[in-house]
Amino acid sequence: RFSSVQLRRLIDNRDFLMHCMKCSFVSLDKADDELEMTMVCHRPEGLDQLEAQTNFTKQELQILYRGFKNECPSGVVNEDTFKHIYAQFFPHGDASMYAHYLFNAFDTTNNGSIKFKDFVMGLSILLRGTLQEKLEWTFHLYDINRDGYINREEMTEIVRAIYDMMGKYTYPALKGDVPQQHVDAFFQKMDKNKDGVVTMDEFIIACQEDETMMRSMQLFENVM
């Protein structure tokens, strides 16, 4: 059975982010990189604008862009490609549903693709954003229908997706009702007014009171 720390690790997307960082830190020739920025099908925003909108320097953005383009030469990531990348970390489980929800969280424009700007804006929050920004981003991951609330069905879908991804292959084997037990425990803590849904304010307050969540959020601060 995996621990609450392992569960948080999955929810925080650390493994996927580490893959992104690994792919990004490759040898870089600045002149070639600036040229490539003008040649892809879906050209990102100018470096100066992205530098102003994120917590990355221009050089860091160049490095990230090279890694992004190596993985996705067209300049965009579709959901199938995203699932393929994420599945590499969980070859013995089914990561497709969790990757689907994670993809939607990065796809802020809801157009079925992730451009470099979408990717780097999300990465900026998760790696160097304020605690408030990180918690807001995580809330949007759970808010599947984007109505501003997390209901039990949404949380159950995310938790079951996590168990599908790795829960089946833990030892001892997890019982079928364990995901629902987690959801019940989450809601008991987060749904302060007992109205059946969790607002962003309720989510943030509950997370701030959870030491495990706070520690996991702080692990991103010195990655780059």
Z-matrix of the N, CA and C atoms (Angstrom, degrees):
N
C 1 1.465
C 2 1.516 1 108.71
N 3 1.341 2 116.70 1 129.49
C 4 1.453 3 116.53 2 -178.65
C 5 1.513 4 110.41 3 -83.16
N 6 1.320 5 115.21 4 151.93
C 7 1.456 6 122.22 5 -172.21
C 8 1.521 7 111.16 6 -81.04
N 9 1.341 8 115.32 7 170.94
C 10 1.465 9 120.13 8 176.81
C 11 1.520 10 110.73 9 -64.03
N 12 1.349 11 116.60 10 -30.46
C 13 1.473 12 119.61 11 177.92
C 14 1.517 13 109.95 12 -66.42
N 15 1.349 14 117.34 13 -42.22
C 16 1.467 15 120.36 14 177.76
C 17 1.521 16 110.52 15 -64.03
N 18 1.323 17 116.85 16 -39.38
C 19 1.456 18 120.25 17 178.57
C 20 1.513 19 110.45 18 -61.99
N 21 1.330 20 116.99 19 -44.62
C 22 1.464 21 120.39 20 177.78
C 23 1.521 22 110.30 21 -61.28
N 24 1.341 23 115.95 22 -36.87
C 25 1.457 24 119.88 23 -178.21
C 26 1.528 25 110.57 24 -60.85
N 27 1.313 26 116.10 25 -40.35
C 28 1.459 27 119.56 26 178.12
C 29 1.518 28 111.00 27 -68.66
N 30 1.319 29 115.93 28 -45.08
C 31 1.460 30 120.08 29 -178.59
C 32 1.527 31 110.82 30 -61.08
N 33 1.340 32 117.15 31 -34.35
C 34 1.456 33 121.25 32 -179.23
C 35 1.522 34 113.29 33 -79.28
N 36 1.372 35 116.77 34 -2.50
C 37 1.471 36 120.93 35 174.58
C 38 1.520 37 112.95 36 64.75
N 39 1.341 38 117.96 37 24.31
C 40 1.453 39 119.94 38 -173.07
C 41 1.521 40 112.69 39 -62.41
N 42 1.352 41 117.74 40 -41.43
C 43 1.455 42 119.47 41 -176.97
C 44 1.524 43 111.06 42 -63.79
N 45 1.329 44 116.89 43 -41.87
C 46 1.459 45 118.35 44 179.42
C 47 1.520 46 111.06 45 -66.97
N 48 1.324 47 116.45 46 -39.69
C 49 1.459 48 119.84 47 179.61
C 50 1.520 49 110.75 48 -64.11
N 51 1.331 50 116.94 49 -39.42
C 52 1.455 51 119.35 50 179.23
C 53 1.524 52 110.28 51 -65.12
N 54 1.336 53 116.99 52 -35.64
C 55 1.466 54 119.81 53 175.85
C 56 1.522 55 109.78 54 -63.75
N 57 1.304 56 116.89 55 -43.02
C 58 1.464 57 120.46 56 179.37
C 59 1.519 58 110.47 57 -61.40
N 60 1.331 59 116.61 58 -42.70
C 61 1.448 60 119.89 59 -179.55
C 62 1.528 61 110.87 60 -67.21
N 63 1.335 62 116.63 61 -40.43
C 64 1.463 63 120.48 62 178.90
C 65 1.517 64 110.66 63 -60.90
N 66 1.333 65 116.83 64 -43.40
C 67 1.461 66 120.70 65 -179.73
C 68 1.522 67 111.17 66 -68.59
N 69 1.331 68 116.59 67 -25.42
C 70 1.452 69 120.29 68 -173.59
C 71 1.522 70 112.93 69 -83.84
N 72 1.328 71 118.17 70 -31.95
C 73 1.452 72 120.23 71 -175.75
C 74 1.525 73 110.57 72 -84.70
N 75 1.317 74 114.18 73 79.89
C 76 1.459 75 122.22 74 177.82
C 77 1.518 76 107.44 75 -122.31
N 78 1.345 77 117.21 76 167.19
C 79 1.462 78 120.14 77 178.97
C 80 1.517 79 109.39 78 -59.62
N 81 1.319 80 116.18 79 141.33
C 82 1.460 81 121.49 80 -171.57
C 83 1.513 82 110.83 81 -133.95
N 84 1.311 83 115.38 82 126.83
C 85 1.456 84 121.09 83 171.59
C 86 1.515 85 106.50 84 -107.35
N 87 1.321 86 117.92 85 115.84
C 88 1.461 87 121.05 86 -171.04
C 89 1.525 88 111.99 87 -62.60
N 90 1.300 89 117.19 88 -39.26
C 91 1.465 90 118.66 89 -178.63
C 92 1.519 91 110.46 90 -64.37
N 93 1.336 92 117.21 91 -45.59
C 94 1.457 93 120.40 92 177.99
C 95 1.517 94 110.91 93 -62.35
N 96 1.332 95 116.00 94 -38.93
C 97 1.455 96 119.61 95 -177.29
C 98 1.517 97 111.27 96 -65.45
N 99 1.318 98 118.15 97 -43.02
C 100 1.456 99 121.13 98 177.93
C 101 1.531 100 110.28 99 -61.40
N 102 1.353 101 116.81 100 -38.32
C 103 1.453 102 120.19 101 178.39
C 104 1.521 103 110.40 102 -65.27
N 105 1.343 104 116.84 103 -44.48
C 106 1.452 105 120.28 104 -178.81
C 107 1.526 106 111.33 105 -63.10
N 108 1.320 107 116.95 106 -30.15
C 109 1.456 108 120.35 107 -179.44
C 110 1.522 109 111.28 108 -61.65
N 111 1.331 110 117.79 109 -19.99
C 112 1.457 111 120.62 110 -178.14
C 113 1.524 112 112.50 111 -99.57
N 114 1.355 113 117.62 112 -1.48
C 115 1.446 114 119.75 113 -170.31
C 116 1.528 115 114.93 114 -109.52
N 117 1.333 116 119.08 115 -18.29
C 118 1.451 117 119.20 116 -175.50
C 119 1.522 118 110.76 117 -74.06
N 120 1.336 119 114.73 118 161.98
C 121 1.463 120 119.33 119 -176.82
C 122 1.523 121 111.58 120 -64.74
N 123 1.333 122 116.34 121 -39.70
C 124 1.461 123 120.44 122 -178.46
C 125 1.517 124 107.63 123 -115.82
N 126 1.296 125 115.96 124 89.43
C 127 1.458 126 121.20 125 -174.27
C 128 1.525 127 110.54 126 -72.93
N 129 1.340 128 118.24 127 133.43
C 130 1.466 129 120.71 128 179.82
C 131 1.518 130 111.63 129 -74.23
N 132 1.309 131 114.54 130 172.26
C 133 1.464 132 119.79 131 175.46
C 134 1.532 133 109.07 132 -60.73
N 135 1.330 134 116.87 133 158.62
C 136 1.447 135 120.51 134 177.20
C 137 1.516 136 111.34 135 -57.50
N 138 1.312 137 115.88 136 150.42
C 139 1.455 138 120.23 137 -177.23
C 140 1.526 139 112.02 138 -60.12
N 141 1.310 140 116.98 139 -39.94
C 142 1.464 141 119.80 140 -179.12
C 143 1.525 142 110.55 141 -61.69
N 144 1.335 143 116.45 142 -41.18
C 145 1.460 144 120.10 143 -179.34
C 146 1.525 145 110.99 144 -68.23
N 147 1.335 146 116.30 145 -42.19
C 148 1.453 147 119.57 146 179.07
C 149 1.526 148 111.31 147 -66.75
N 150 1.321 149 116.12 148 -35.76
C 151 1.462 150 119.42 149 177.92
C 152 1.528 151 110.26 150 -62.94
N 153 1.328 152 116.62 151 -37.60
C 154 1.458 153 120.98 152 179.45
C 155 1.529 154 111.98 153 -72.26
N 156 1.332 155 117.08 154 -28.18
C 157 1.458 156 121.38 155 -175.43
C 158 1.524 157 113.32 156 -91.34
N 159 1.328 158 117.37 157 -12.83
C 160 1.461 159 121.00 158 -177.24
C 161 1.514 160 110.54 159 -124.59
N 162 1.322 161 115.14 160 -178.34
C 163 1.462 162 121.24 161 177.16
C 164 1.528 163 111.49 162 -102.97
N 165 1.329 164 116.91 163 23.05
C 166 1.462 165 122.01 164 178.82
C 167 1.524 166 110.57 165 -106.41
N 168 1.324 167 115.85 166 150.94
C 169 1.459 168 120.63 167 173.15
C 170 1.522 169 109.52 168 -80.18
N 171 1.319 170 116.08 169 168.67
C 172 1.468 171 119.93 170 179.40
C 173 1.525 172 110.78 171 -61.76
N 174 1.323 173 117.08 172 -41.84
C 175 1.462 174 120.01 173 179.75
C 176 1.522 175 111.32 174 -63.53
N 177 1.327 176 116.81 175 -41.51
C 178 1.458 177 120.48 176 178.14
C 179 1.530 178 111.05 177 -63.21
N 180 1.328 179 116.40 178 -39.33
C 181 1.460 180 120.35 179 177.97
C 182 1.525 181 110.95 180 -64.17
N 183 1.322 182 116.98 181 -38.24
C 184 1.460 183 120.10 182 177.57
C 185 1.522 184 110.89 183 -62.52
N 186 1.338 185 116.07 184 -43.08
C 187 1.463 186 120.89 185 179.78
C 188 1.528 187 110.01 186 -64.44
N 189 1.321 188 116.76 187 -45.99
C 190 1.458 189 121.08 188 179.06
C 191 1.525 190 111.32 189 -61.68
N 192 1.318 191 115.86 190 -39.22
C 193 1.460 192 119.36 191 -178.74
C 194 1.526 193 111.48 192 -66.42
N 195 1.332 194 116.05 193 -39.96
C 196 1.460 195 118.48 194 178.40
C 197 1.529 196 110.41 195 -60.78
N 198 1.326 197 117.07 196 -45.36
C 199 1.456 198 120.28 197 178.05
C 200 1.517 199 112.03 198 -62.93
N 201 1.330 200 117.06 199 -41.21
C 202 1.469 201 121.63 200 178.81
C 203 1.524 202 110.46 201 -61.89
N 204 1.320 203 116.24 202 -43.82
C 205 1.453 204 120.21 203 -177.67
C 206 1.530 205 111.73 204 -70.44
N 207 1.335 206 116.75 205 -32.60
C 208 1.461 207 119.51 206 176.13
C 209 1.522 208 111.04 207 -61.75
N 210 1.327 209 116.01 208 -39.52
C 211 1.455 210 120.50 209 179.37
C 212 1.521 211 111.70 210 -77.30
N 213 1.328 212 116.93 211 -34.95
C 214 1.463 213 121.94 212 -173.37
C 215 1.523 214 109.11 213 -135.18
N 216 1.331 215 118.25 214 83.89
C 217 1.470 216 121.39 215 -175.47
C 218 1.524 217 114.06 216 -58.33
N 219 1.331 218 117.77 217 -26.41
C 220 1.467 219 120.14 218 -178.92
C 221 1.521 220 112.38 219 -74.27
N 222 1.333 221 117.06 220 -16.01
C 223 1.461 222 120.46 221 -178.99
C 224 1.513 223 113.95 222 94.20
N 225 1.324 224 117.85 223 0.46
C 226 1.461 225 121.33 224 176.56
C 227 1.522 226 109.40 225 -135.97
N 228 1.321 227 115.91 226 153.72
C 229 1.466 228 122.51 227 175.79
C 230 1.525 229 107.53 228 -113.68
N 231 1.332 230 116.53 229 123.39
C 232 1.461 231 118.45 230 173.03
C 233 1.525 232 109.09 231 -92.33
N 234 1.309 233 116.62 232 173.71
C 235 1.459 234 119.64 233 -173.12
C 236 1.525 235 112.20 234 -66.16
N 237 1.315 236 118.06 235 -37.16
C 238 1.461 237 120.33 236 -179.86
C 239 1.529 238 111.23 237 -62.42
N 240 1.333 239 116.59 238 -43.04
C 241 1.458 240 120.44 239 178.21
C 242 1.518 241 110.70 240 -64.35
N 243 1.311 242 116.30 241 -41.78
C 244 1.456 243 121.70 242 179.15
C 245 1.529 244 110.12 243 -60.80
N 246 1.326 245 116.89 244 -44.98
C 247 1.462 246 120.95 245 179.35
C 248 1.528 247 111.04 246 -62.96
N 249 1.325 248 116.17 247 -39.42
C 250 1.457 249 120.49 248 -179.57
C 251 1.529 250 110.63 249 -62.81
N 252 1.339 251 116.87 250 -43.43
C 253 1.463 252 121.11 251 178.95
C 254 1.523 253 110.50 252 -63.23
N 255 1.314 254 116.20 253 -45.95
C 256 1.461 255 119.80 254 -175.41
C 257 1.521 256 111.83 255 -69.84
N 258 1.341 257 116.92 256 -34.90
C 259 1.467 258 121.02 257 -177.79
C 260 1.518 259 112.35 258 -64.14
N 261 1.335 260 117.80 259 -21.37
C 262 1.454 261 120.52 260 -179.79
C 263 1.531 262 112.02 261 -62.14
N 264 1.319 263 117.00 262 -24.61
C 265 1.451 264 120.50 263 -178.72
C 266 1.520 265 112.31 264 -85.42
N 267 1.344 266 117.18 265 -14.76
C 268 1.457 267 120.74 266 -176.84
C 269 1.532 268 109.60 267 -134.78
N 270 1.338 269 117.24 268 62.77
C 271 1.460 270 120.70 269 -174.54
C 272 1.520 271 113.56 270 -65.98
N 273 1.336 272 117.99 271 -19.16
C 274 1.461 273 120.62 272 -178.03
C 275 1.524 274 112.44 273 -99.62
N 276 1.307 275 116.49 274 0.24
C 277 1.454 276 120.22 275 178.41
C 278 1.518 277 110.61 276 -124.80
N 279 1.307 278 116.04 277 -177.59
C 280 1.460 279 121.44 278 178.51
C 281 1.527 280 108.01 279 -109.94
N 282 1.338 281 115.51 280 101.28
C 283 1.464 282 121.00 281 -176.54
C 284 1.519 283 112.62 282 -92.66
N 285 1.326 284 117.95 283 4.50
C 286 1.466 285 120.40 284 -169.51
C 287 1.528 286 112.79 285 -64.27
N 288 1.328 287 117.92 286 -42.28
C 289 1.461 288 119.12 287 -177.45
C 290 1.524 289 111.80 288 -71.33
N 291 1.336 290 117.21 289 -41.29
C 292 1.460 291 118.60 290 178.12
C 293 1.519 292 110.31 291 -64.52
N 294 1.331 293 116.61 292 -40.50
C 295 1.458 294 120.29 293 177.91
C 296 1.527 295 110.32 294 -63.34
N 297 1.320 296 116.98 295 -34.70
C 298 1.469 297 121.05 296 177.27
C 299 1.530 298 110.58 297 -61.03
N 300 1.320 299 116.94 298 -47.63
C 301 1.463 300 120.11 299 -179.53
C 302 1.526 301 111.19 300 -67.85
N 303 1.325 302 116.83 301 -37.80
C 304 1.458 303 120.58 302 178.40
C 305 1.525 304 110.70 303 -65.64
N 306 1.324 305 116.04 304 -40.87
C 307 1.461 306 120.83 305 177.05
C 308 1.522 307 110.58 306 -58.80
N 309 1.326 308 116.57 307 -45.09
C 310 1.465 309 120.26 308 -179.96
C 311 1.521 310 112.16 309 -62.67
N 312 1.336 311 116.78 310 -32.55
C 313 1.465 312 119.86 311 178.63
C 314 1.526 313 110.98 312 -67.92
N 315 1.341 314 117.51 313 -36.60
C 316 1.469 315 120.97 314 176.50
C 317 1.526 316 111.39 315 -76.16
N 318 1.332 317 117.04 316 -30.34
C 319 1.467 318 121.72 317 -178.09
C 320 1.523 319 109.33 318 -82.27
N 321 1.311 320 116.48 319 73.94
C 322 1.463 321 121.30 320 -173.90
C 323 1.523 322 113.26 321 -68.16
N 324 1.335 323 116.90 322 -22.96
C 325 1.463 324 119.98 323 179.28
C 326 1.515 325 111.75 324 -89.31
N 327 1.333 326 117.16 325 -4.65
C 328 1.466 327 122.79 326 176.77
C 329 1.529 328 112.47 327 56.69
N 330 1.342 329 116.36 328 41.14
C 331 1.468 330 120.07 329 -179.36
C 332 1.525 331 112.87 330 -109.60
N 333 1.332 332 116.86 331 8.67
C 334 1.456 333 120.25 332 174.82
C 335 1.506 334 115.22 333 84.31
N 336 1.311 335 117.90 334 11.46
C 337 1.457 336 120.55 335 178.08
C 338 1.525 337 109.18 336 -151.47
N 339 1.337 338 114.80 337 156.25
C 340 1.456 339 121.18 338 178.22
C 341 1.516 340 107.89 339 -115.35
N 342 1.312 341 116.40 340 116.91
C 343 1.461 342 120.96 341 174.21
C 344 1.526 343 109.08 342 -89.06
N 345 1.325 344 115.08 343 170.85
C 346 1.458 345 119.39 344 -177.98
C 347 1.522 346 111.01 345 -57.65
N 348 1.316 347 117.21 346 -40.40
C 349 1.463 348 119.63 347 -179.88
C 350 1.525 349 110.81 348 -61.34
N 351 1.354 350 117.42 349 -44.44
C 352 1.463 351 120.83 350 178.45
C 353 1.528 352 110.23 351 -57.79
N 354 1.334 353 114.70 352 -46.44
C 355 1.455 354 120.72 353 -177.46
C 356 1.520 355 111.58 354 -62.92
N 357 1.321 356 116.73 355 -48.36
C 358 1.459 357 119.90 356 -172.85
C 359 1.534 358 111.18 357 -74.33
N 360 1.325 359 117.57 358 -29.20
C 361 1.461 360 119.53 359 176.18
C 362 1.528 361 110.38 360 -66.46
N 363 1.344 362 116.12 361 -44.37
C 364 1.457 363 119.57 362 177.73
C 365 1.512 364 111.82 363 -65.42
N 366 1.332 365 116.76 364 -42.41
C 367 1.450 366 121.41 365 179.71
C 368 1.524 367 111.18 366 -63.08
N 369 1.316 368 116.55 367 -37.64
C 370 1.458 369 121.13 368 179.00
C 371 1.523 370 110.99 369 -61.16
N 372 1.323 371 115.67 370 -41.68
C 373 1.470 372 119.76 371 178.97
C 374 1.523 373 110.53 372 -66.32
N 375 1.338 374 116.57 373 -48.23
C 376 1.456 375 120.12 374 -174.42
C 377 1.525 376 112.93 375 -69.02
N 378 1.328 377 116.77 376 -31.58
C 379 1.460 378 119.89 377 -178.80
C 380 1.522 379 112.64 378 -90.41
N 381 1.331 380 117.16 379 -39.76
C 382 1.464 381 119.33 380 -170.50
C 383 1.521 382 114.25 381 -134.11
N 384 1.301 383 116.94 382 8.84
C 385 1.458 384 119.27 383 179.24
C 386 1.522 385 111.51 384 -73.60
N 387 1.308 386 115.39 385 168.48
C 388 1.458 387 120.12 386 173.85
C 389 1.524 388 108.98 387 -70.42
N 390 1.304 389 116.44 388 164.35
C 391 1.458 390 120.53 389 177.44
C 392 1.521 391 110.48 390 -57.45
N 393 1.321 392 116.57 391 -41.41
C 394 1.471 393 120.96 392 178.77
C 395 1.531 394 110.44 393 -59.32
N 396 1.329 395 117.57 394 -45.05
C 397 1.460 396 121.54 395 -178.93
C 398 1.528 397 111.41 396 -64.65
N 399 1.342 398 116.49 397 -40.77
C 400 1.467 399 119.84 398 179.78
C 401 1.524 400 111.16 399 -64.55
N 402 1.321 401 116.32 400 -41.80
C 403 1.463 402 119.80 401 179.73
C 404 1.522 403 111.18 402 -68.12
N 405 1.314 404 117.31 403 -38.12
C 406 1.464 405 120.20 404 177.56
C 407 1.525 406 110.74 405 -63.56
N 408 1.345 407 117.00 406 -40.98
C 409 1.460 408 120.62 407 178.91
C 410 1.530 409 110.46 408 -62.79
N 411 1.344 410 116.45 409 -43.02
C 412 1.454 411 120.92 410 179.69
C 413 1.523 412 110.89 411 -65.16
N 414 1.326 413 116.66 412 -37.73
C 415 1.468 414 119.93 413 176.76
C 416 1.528 415 110.29 414 -59.28
N 417 1.326 416 117.04 415 -43.55
C 418 1.462 417 120.25 416 -179.55
C 419 1.522 418 111.75 417 -65.08
N 420 1.332 419 117.95 418 -28.82
C 421 1.458 420 120.53 419 175.13
C 422 1.523 421 110.48 420 -61.98
N 423 1.327 422 116.94 421 -42.67
C 424 1.456 423 121.87 422 -179.17
C 425 1.526 424 112.62 423 -77.11
N 426 1.310 425 117.15 424 -29.20
C 427 1.469 426 121.49 425 -178.62
C 428 1.527 427 108.69 426 -79.14
N 429 1.306 428 116.81 427 77.08
C 430 1.459 429 122.84 428 -171.06
C 431 1.524 430 112.22 429 -60.63
N 432 1.331 431 117.40 430 -44.40
C 433 1.467 432 119.48 431 -177.59
C 434 1.530 433 113.41 432 -88.38
N 435 1.312 434 116.36 433 2.10
C 436 1.466 435 123.17 434 174.12
C 437 1.530 436 113.32 435 56.72
N 438 1.322 437 114.76 436 41.57
C 439 1.467 438 118.77 437 177.81
C 440 1.519 439 112.27 438 -99.70
N 441 1.348 440 116.77 439 4.87
C 442 1.457 441 120.31 440 178.12
C 443 1.515 442 114.34 441 90.46
N 444 1.334 443 117.77 442 4.71
C 445 1.454 444 122.20 443 179.61
C 446 1.529 445 109.15 444 -136.60
N 447 1.332 446 115.77 445 152.41
C 448 1.456 447 121.08 446 170.09
C 449 1.524 448 107.08 447 -108.07
N 450 1.329 449 117.02 448 118.99
C 451 1.456 450 119.59 449 176.17
C 452 1.527 451 109.66 450 -101.32
N 453 1.323 452 115.85 451 173.33
C 454 1.460 453 119.88 452 -177.01
C 455 1.521 454 112.18 453 -61.14
N 456 1.333 455 116.12 454 -37.31
C 457 1.460 456 119.56 455 -178.51
C 458 1.527 457 110.97 456 -64.32
N 459 1.328 458 116.94 457 -42.45
C 460 1.465 459 120.66 458 178.93
C 461 1.526 460 111.22 459 -64.02
N 462 1.327 461 116.29 460 -46.75
C 463 1.448 462 118.96 461 -179.76
C 464 1.525 463 110.92 462 -64.46
N 465 1.336 464 116.68 463 -37.80
C 466 1.460 465 120.25 464 178.01
C 467 1.521 466 111.03 465 -62.58
N 468 1.326 467 117.03 466 -40.72
C 469 1.460 468 120.26 467 179.71
C 470 1.529 469 111.20 468 -62.85
N 471 1.327 470 117.03 469 -43.26
C 472 1.463 471 119.96 470 179.78
C 473 1.524 472 110.71 471 -66.10
N 474 1.317 473 117.28 472 -46.45
C 475 1.453 474 120.71 473 -178.05
C 476 1.526 475 110.74 474 -64.24
N 477 1.325 476 117.61 475 -41.82
C 478 1.469 477 119.81 476 177.93
C 479 1.525 478 110.80 477 -64.54
N 480 1.329 479 116.52 478 -36.11
C 481 1.466 480 119.69 479 177.52
C 482 1.519 481 110.50 480 -63.00
N 483 1.331 482 116.72 481 -37.53
C 484 1.465 483 120.98 482 177.77
C 485 1.528 484 109.82 483 -66.41
N 486 1.332 485 117.08 484 -42.62
C 487 1.458 486 119.90 485 179.39
C 488 1.528 487 111.56 486 -67.49
N 489 1.311 488 117.01 487 -36.45
C 490 1.467 489 119.70 488 175.65
C 491 1.517 490 110.56 489 -61.93
N 492 1.320 491 115.40 490 -35.13
C 493 1.455 492 120.94 491 -176.35
C 494 1.532 493 111.51 492 -71.34
N 495 1.329 494 117.60 493 -37.20
C 496 1.456 495 117.39 494 -178.98
C 497 1.514 496 114.78 495 -145.74
N 498 1.304 497 119.30 496 -12.05
C 499 1.459 498 120.86 497 -175.81
C 500 1.511 499 114.39 498 -64.52
N 501 1.327 500 118.87 499 -34.52
C 502 1.454 501 121.57 500 -177.52
C 503 1.515 502 112.57 501 -64.61
N 504 1.329 503 116.42 502 -24.65
C 505 1.451 504 120.50 503 -171.48
C 506 1.526 505 112.67 504 -106.28
N 507 1.319 506 116.10 505 18.39
C 508 1.451 507 120.02 506 175.62
C 509 1.531 508 109.63 507 -90.40
N 510 1.305 509 115.80 508 163.30
C 511 1.467 510 120.33 509 177.95
C 512 1.521 511 109.26 510 -130.65
N 513 1.322 512 118.72 511 129.43
C 514 1.471 513 125.83 512 -2.43
C 515 1.516 514 112.12 513 -69.87
N 516 1.317 515 116.37 514 163.06
C 517 1.464 516 121.36 515 -176.94
C 518 1.525 517 110.12 516 -61.57
N 519 1.313 518 114.53 517 143.24
C 520 1.463 519 119.99 518 -179.58
C 521 1.524 520 110.51 519 -81.54
N 522 1.300 521 115.84 520 142.18
C 523 1.458 522 120.45 521 176.70
C 524 1.524 523 109.56 522 -78.41
N 525 1.316 524 115.27 523 157.06
C 526 1.464 525 120.05 524 -174.91
C 527 1.504 526 114.78 525 -63.52
N 528 1.334 527 117.77 526 -24.06
C 529 1.461 528 119.65 527 -176.33
C 530 1.520 529 113.14 528 -91.81
N 531 1.350 530 117.66 529 0.53
C 532 1.463 531 119.98 530 -177.82
C 533 1.523 532 112.30 531 -63.30
N 534 1.350 533 119.94 532 -45.14
C 535 1.471 534 118.68 533 177.66
C 536 1.523 535 112.81 534 -55.18
N 537 1.335 536 116.53 535 -42.11
C 538 1.457 537 119.20 536 -179.53
C 539 1.522 538 111.12 537 -66.78
N 540 1.327 539 116.98 538 -33.28
C 541 1.459 540 120.30 539 176.89
C 542 1.527 541 110.53 540 -63.47
N 543 1.337 542 116.14 541 -39.67
C 544 1.461 543 119.78 542 177.12
C 545 1.525 544 110.79 543 -63.68
N 546 1.313 545 116.51 544 -44.32
C 547 1.463 546 120.51 545 179.56
C 548 1.523 547 110.08 546 -60.64
N 549 1.321 548 117.07 547 -45.43
C 550 1.461 549 120.69 548 179.52
C 551 1.530 550 111.08 549 -59.90
N 552 1.344 551 115.79 550 -40.54
C 553 1.464 552 119.40 551 -179.72
C 554 1.523 553 110.88 552 -67.90
N 555 1.347 554 117.02 553 -41.47
C 556 1.457 555 120.75 554 177.75
C 557 1.521 556 111.16 555 -60.46
N 558 1.325 557 115.55 556 -46.87
C 559 1.466 558 118.85 557 -176.51
C 560 1.514 559 112.22 558 -67.81
N 561 1.311 560 116.49 559 -36.01
C 562 1.453 561 119.43 560 178.46
C 563 1.523 562 110.77 561 -59.98
N 564 1.336 563 115.32 562 -35.75
C 565 1.461 564 119.57 563 -178.94
C 566 1.522 565 112.14 564 -82.60
N 567 1.342 566 117.60 565 -37.69
C 568 1.465 567 120.88 566 -170.30
C 569 1.522 568 114.12 567 -90.88
N 570 1.309 569 117.54 568 -35.81
C 571 1.468 570 120.80 569 -174.86
C 572 1.520 571 109.41 570 -81.34
N 573 1.314 572 115.32 571 79.81
C 574 1.462 573 121.34 572 -171.75
C 575 1.529 574 112.96 573 -61.22
N 576 1.333 575 116.95 574 -40.70
C 577 1.465 576 119.19 575 -176.20
C 578 1.521 577 113.16 576 -95.68
N 579 1.336 578 117.02 577 5.08
C 580 1.459 579 123.12 578 174.15
C 581 1.528 580 112.92 579 57.91
N 582 1.336 581 116.02 580 40.24
C 583 1.466 582 118.77 581 179.34
C 584 1.530 583 112.13 582 -99.59
N 585 1.330 584 117.07 583 6.47
C 586 1.456 585 120.56 584 174.91
C 587 1.508 586 115.54 585 90.11
N 588 1.340 587 117.83 586 -2.64
C 589 1.459 588 121.30 587 177.05
C 590 1.530 589 108.58 588 -136.80
N 591 1.326 590 115.39 589 156.94
C 592 1.465 591 121.46 590 178.70
C 593 1.517 592 108.58 591 -112.48
N 594 1.322 593 116.50 592 122.00
C 595 1.456 594 120.75 593 176.32
C 596 1.522 595 109.56 594 -83.64
N 597 1.322 596 116.45 595 169.78
C 598 1.458 597 119.26 596 178.23
C 599 1.521 598 110.83 597 -62.39
N 600 1.330 599 117.40 598 -40.44
C 601 1.467 600 119.77 599 179.59
C 602 1.528 601 110.72 600 -62.55
N 603 1.335 602 117.41 601 -43.20
C 604 1.458 603 120.45 602 178.63
C 605 1.528 604 110.72 603 -63.26
N 606 1.315 605 116.21 604 -41.49
C 607 1.463 606 121.67 605 179.92
C 608 1.526 607 110.94 606 -61.94
N 609 1.333 608 116.29 607 -47.44
C 610 1.459 609 120.85 608 -177.23
C 611 1.523 610 110.96 609 -65.38
N 612 1.326 611 116.91 610 -43.94
C 613 1.468 612 120.04 611 -179.85
C 614 1.525 613 110.53 612 -62.25
N 615 1.351 614 116.70 613 -44.77
C 616 1.460 615 120.33 614 -179.35
C 617 1.526 616 111.31 615 -63.30
N 618 1.319 617 116.35 616 -41.15
C 619 1.474 618 119.76 617 179.95
C 620 1.522 619 111.36 618 -67.06
N 621 1.331 620 116.61 619 -38.85
C 622 1.461 621 120.13 620 179.71
C 623 1.524 622 111.62 621 -65.02
N 624 1.321 623 116.19 622 -23.17
C 625 1.463 624 120.48 623 178.49
C 626 1.527 625 112.24 624 -87.92
N 627 1.343 626 116.34 625 -4.11
C 628 1.464 627 122.11 626 -176.63
C 629 1.523 628 109.23 627 -103.13
N 630 1.327 629 117.68 628 111.31
C 631 1.463 630 121.55 629 -175.76
C 632 1.523 631 111.98 630 -64.25
N 633 1.334 632 117.27 631 -34.91
C 634 1.462 633 120.45 632 179.97
C 635 1.521 634 110.81 633 -63.86
N 636 1.323 635 116.50 634 -44.03
C 637 1.459 636 120.37 635 178.42
C 638 1.519 637 110.82 636 -63.83
N 639 1.309 638 117.11 637 -41.31
C 640 1.455 639 119.77 638 -179.69
C 641 1.523 640 111.97 639 -63.05
N 642 1.321 641 117.07 640 -41.23
C 643 1.466 642 120.18 641 178.81
C 644 1.519 643 110.68 642 -65.11
N 645 1.311 644 117.65 643 -40.77
C 646 1.459 645 120.39 644 -177.93
C 647 1.516 646 111.01 645 -67.80
N 648 1.323 647 117.89 646 -35.64
C 649 1.454 648 120.68 647 178.52
C 650 1.532 649 110.77 648 -66.01
N 651 1.324 650 118.11 649 -33.43
C 652 1.458 651 121.57 650 -176.01
C 653 1.527 652 112.79 651 -77.01
N 654 1.335 653 118.61 652 -13.94
C 655 1.454 654 120.69 653 -176.33
C 656 1.510 655 113.40 654 -68.22
N 657 1.343 656 117.93 655 -19.32
C 658 1.456 657 121.09 656 -178.15
C 659 1.528 658 113.17 657 -80.53
N 660 1.313 659 118.56 658 -15.63
C 661 1.461 660 120.92 659 -163.14
C 662 1.525 661 113.97 660 -62.77
N 663 1.336 662 118.46 661 -33.85
C 664 1.467 663 120.37 662 -174.38
C 665 1.523 664 113.00 663 -115.56
N 666 1.324 665 117.81 664 26.42
C 667 1.458 666 120.66 665 -178.58
C 668 1.509 667 111.31 666 -67.12
N 669 1.344 668 118.08 667 -41.44
C 670 1.468 669 120.97 668 -175.96
C 671 1.525 670 109.83 669 -108.94
